[in-house]
Amino acid sequence: MGPPVGVKTKFFGHETGTAASLALFADRTKAPVVPVYCIRNSTGKITTVFEEPIEFMEQGGTEKNISFMTQVYTSRIEDIIKKYPHLWLWLHRRWKPFRE
């Protein structure tokens, strides 16, 4: 996903474009973002996990804030996938070349 709706990020070591909307909302509100996801245990029961909030970190302007925070959120998603790789499913071509 390239501009104007995406920014360049690294995801599992690959450069790609990532939607910037979450970071845009955080930049406008300065609100923390709470990572939330569901996991299925061995009995089939689904648990909703609420992680610690990710605080907004000012980087010196909206464009820098959005780029930085999008990478922070992307890295958190990567960490969650590493914890539960057997539960992850991606339905689109995630590593398309980033075109500015």
Number of C-alpha atoms within 10 A of each C-alpha: 19 17 14 9 12 20 23 22 21 16 17 14 7 12 14 20 24 24 18 22 14 13 25 19 13 19 21 10 10 14 14 14 17 13 15 11 12 11 15 13 10 7 6 8 8 11 11 10 11 11 11 11 12 15 13 18 15 14 13 8 9 14 13 13 19 25 19 20 23 26 20 17 19 18 16 14 15 15 13 14 15 13 11 11 11 10 12 11 8 6 5 7 6 13 15 13 13 16 12 11
